[in-house]
Amino acid sequence: MSDPSRDIRIGDTERQQALQVLGEHMSAGRIDITEYGERSAKITTAKTRGELMSLFYDLPDPRPQFVAPVPMFNEPVRTPARRWEGAVVPVVGIATVILFFALVRNPLIFLLVPAVAILWAQWNGRRR
């Protein structure tokens, strides 16, 4: 059974680290300059961890090290549902219509509705 982590794609950071490790092997005399050139060319074109590690199969440690892959998207945080929060928008809408028709004599008081809604949202946001 093959290792699924071998299919994970690598980036420039992993390639740079592999070139550094390969340089250490050349400095230790394990590979010559020609072999270093061939392997470094393959390192720069490697796309997966498996391709990169196959270039170190016959060499002892040190070998390139990989960090655990970081998920692209974080799992959503589950917060307890509050049933009343879903009813706020419809209730405000209905109250707005009722207030409009009830207070036609003084429409300036109608401006209190968005002001109260904004203040409530600010207060509710600070509590969390």
C-alpha positions in Angstrom: 0.0 0.0 0.0 1.5 3.4 -0.9 1.8 6.3 1.4 -0.9 8.9 0.6 1.4 11.8 1.8 3.7 11.1 -1.2 1.1 12.6 -3.5 1.0 15.9 -1.6 2.3 18.8 -3.7 5.4 20.7 -2.6 6.3 24.3 -2.9 9.5 26.4 -3.3 10.3 26.2 0.5 10.5 22.4 0.3 12.6 22.5 -2.9 15.0 25.0 -1.3 15.3 22.8 1.8 16.0 19.7 -0.4 18.7 21.6 -2.4 20.3 22.5 0.9 20.3 18.9 2.2 21.6 17.7 -1.2 24.4 20.2 -0.8 25.3 18.8 2.5 25.6 15.3 0.9 27.9 16.7 -1.7 30.0 18.4 0.9 30.3 15.1 2.8 31.5 13.4 -0.4 28.5 11.1 -0.8 27.8 12.4 -4.3 30.0 14.2 -6.9 29.3 17.5 -8.7 27.8 15.8 -11.7 25.3 13.8 -9.7 24.6 16.9 -7.6 23.7 18.8 -10.9 21.4 16.0 -12.1 19.6 15.6 -8.8 19.3 19.4 -8.2 17.7 19.7 -11.7 15.2 17.1 -10.7 14.5 18.8 -7.4 13.7 22.0 -9.1 11.1 20.3 -11.2 9.6 18.0 -8.5 6.0 18.5 -7.9 5.2 16.0 -5.1 6.8 14.8 -1.9 7.2 11.4 -3.5 9.2 12.8 -6.5 11.4 14.7 -4.1 12.0 11.8 -1.7 12.9 9.4 -4.5 16.0 11.5 -5.1 17.3 10.7 -1.6 16.5 7.0 -1.6 20.2 5.9 -1.5 21.4 8.7 0.8 21.5 8.5 4.6 20.2 11.3 6.9 19.8 14.2 6.6 16.7 14.1 4.4 14.2 16.8 3.6 11.6 17.2 6.3 8.0 18.1 5.7 5.6 19.9 7.9 2.0 18.7 8.2 -0.2 20.1 5.4 -2.2 23.1 6.5 -5.9 22.9 5.5 -7.0 25.5 3.0 -10.2 26.2 4.8 -10.8 26.1 8.5 -13.7 24.1 9.9 -16.5 26.4 10.8 -16.9 27.1 14.4 -20.2 25.6 15.7 -22.0 28.1 17.9 -25.2 27.2 19.7 -28.2 28.2 17.7 -30.4 31.0 19.0 -33.8 30.7 17.5 -34.8 34.3 18.3 -31.9 35.7 16.2 -33.5 34.5 13.0 -36.7 36.3 13.9 -35.1 39.7 14.4 -35.1 40.9 10.8 -38.7 40.0 10.1 -39.9 41.5 13.4 -38.0 44.8 12.6 -39.5 44.9 9.2 -43.0 44.4 10.4 -42.5 46.9 13.2 -41.1 49.4 10.6 -44.3 49.1 8.5 -46.6 49.5 11.5 -44.7 52.5 12.8 -44.7 54.1 9.4 -48.5 54.0 9.2 -49.0 54.8 12.8 -46.7 57.8 12.9 -47.4 59.4 9.5 -48.0 62.6 11.4 -44.3 62.8 12.4 -42.1 60.9 10.0 -38.9 62.1 11.8 -39.5 59.6 14.6 -39.3 56.9 11.9 -35.5 57.5 11.8 -35.3 56.0 15.3 -35.8 52.5 13.8 -32.4 52.2 12.1 -30.7 54.0 15.0 -32.1 51.4 17.5 -31.2 48.6 15.2 -27.6 49.8 14.9 -27.2 50.3 18.6 -28.7 46.9 19.3 -26.3 45.3 16.9 -23.3 47.0 18.5 -24.4 46.0 22.0 -25.0 42.4 20.9 -21.6 42.2 19.2 -19.8 43.3 22.3 -21.4 40.6 24.4 -20.0 37.8 22.3 
